[in-house]
Amino acid sequence: MVFRSPQLLNIIQGLGYSGARIQVIDSQRRTRAETGSYGTTDVANGNDPGVLDTRAWFTKIRPLLHKLIIREEWRDQPATESDVMFDRALTTALEGKPRVLRRISDNAQIIVALHPIVSKDKTLGAVIVQQNMAEILTFQEAALEQIVLFSILSLLAVFVVLLAFSVRLAWRIRGLRREANAAIDPYGRLRASALQSEVNAGDEIGDLARSIDNMLLRLNQHNTFIENMPRTLRHEINNPLNTLSTSLQNLENESESVRNSKYLESAKRGVLRIGAIVQNLADAANLEESLETEELETLDIEKLIENYVANFQLTHEKHHFIFRGTGGPVYARVSDYRIEQLLDKIIDNAIDFHRPESPIKVQLDTYREHLQISIANRGPALPHGAGESLFESMVSHRGRQSRLHFGLGLYVVRLIAEHHGGSVHALDLPDSSGVAIMVRLPLSPVGSPTPKKSDKVESAETA
């Protein structure tokens, strides 16, 4: 039986809201006022696939959230058990203690809040507020969507900022690396004495750039000192050498007993050797500067090498030289004096290492865009890993020899080859019975004959 109270109804109607049911129960469990319904009002979105998917996903994670927040295990209640728990909660509320519980009603999850009505220490009844969890879930879903969307946008913004920062940082580091690498050529010579980029930056990359710039400056000063040292040594050593040579000559002229002395001859040879060493050092130091001022002209390399080998054979009758050419003119823009100097250094090296009674072969080949000069000799193979270092300055693999060698000959060969736009390399013969040094130079576009060979590299190791 319901005993309506208009005053109570007016009060709770102002408190009602969608999806909630408010009841006022007296101490006899009679309903004195009631308003609203806990049935879902989300008819428009109830069948929306997005809402259904979100609700299904939220239903799956609800037990975990319940355990984390309420610190209780989530379990579904049967309808009968739910009614019993509601009756117990109502009894407790009428006894003056508020209760909150979850119940099942018409296959819907309902949140129930019961609070006693107390007047002068006497419980007059209880207020029951029931709300469908679908409404709460809808509100939670909307809040969750906003949080997820805001989080994704925030993460995306942070990712874009970090990506832009990392790309710019990588670009600056790569630029600094390229400039630092370009400051030194493959043979260790400085191309630039200072950096141009990042030296004014105020961050750690700027500090690194300034450190590298300072290092390049000190290396440039040291290299300048090293490059000028041969000229200084030649000037400083030639004076005492001239004095010593003159003194030995005067001693030979004045004393008959000393004239035929083996010690005098040994001293003369020592003076000449020191003079030759100083001159070689100075020539190597001045070579790069002199190459820059030389003009190139188009010459027939075939004829140049053929005449050179013939003249060299006349002056070195103890050795046998074989020249194998292309049979026709081969044109290239070169300096004839420097090509002869290049051949001098390579053939001198071949003579020092060749096997006695074996010929030294000079071969000229042409390819589509370049010519190749090969000098091969029978003798010891190259030391392991020495193929590239042979052409560096002050590098020698002769071991203990009777003559002093400072490793400048093949270094001069490399400088001349690179000055003509070419390259030089050394390798063992196929049967490891000797060594071949090959110089490649670009062919002249004017007057160059049609290559007689295929592009397959055919080295002179067939000697």
HELIX and SHEET records of a PDB file:
HELIX    1   1 PRO A    6  GLN A   13  1                                   8    
HELIX    2   2 VAL A   43  GLY A   46  1                                   4    
HELIX    3   3 PRO A   49  ILE A   69  1                                  21    
HELIX    4   4 ALA A   79  LEU A   94  1                                  16    
HELIX    5   5 MET A  133  ALA A  182  1                                  50    
HELIX    6   6 GLU A  204  GLU A  254  1                                  51    
HELIX    7   7 GLU A  256  ARG A  259  1                                   4    
HELIX    8   8 LYS A  262  THR A  293  1                                  32    
HELIX    9   9 ILE A  301  THR A  315  1                                  15    
HELIX   10  10 ASP A  336  PHE A  353  1                                  18    
HELIX   11  11 SER A  389  PHE A  391  5                                   3    
HELIX   12  12 GLY A  409  HIS A  419  1                                  11    
HELIX   13  13 ALA A  460  THR A  462  5                                   3    
SHEET    1   A 5 THR A  31  GLY A  36  0                                        
SHEET    2   A 5 ALA A  20  ASP A  26 -1                                        
SHEET    3   A 5 LYS A 122  ASN A 132 -1                                        
SHEET    4   A 5 ALA A 108  SER A 119 -1                                        
SHEET    5   A 5 ARG A  99  SER A 105 -1                                        
SHEET    1   B 2 GLU A 297  ASP A 300  0                                        
SHEET    2   B 2 TYR A 331  VAL A 334 -1                                        
SHEET    1   C 5 PHE A 321  ARG A 324  0                                        
SHEET    2   C 5 ILE A 360  THR A 366  1                                        
SHEET    3   C 5 HIS A 370  ARG A 378 -1                                        
SHEET    4   C 5 GLY A 434  PRO A 442 -1                                        
SHEET    5   C 5 SER A 423  ASP A 428 -1                                        
END                                                                             
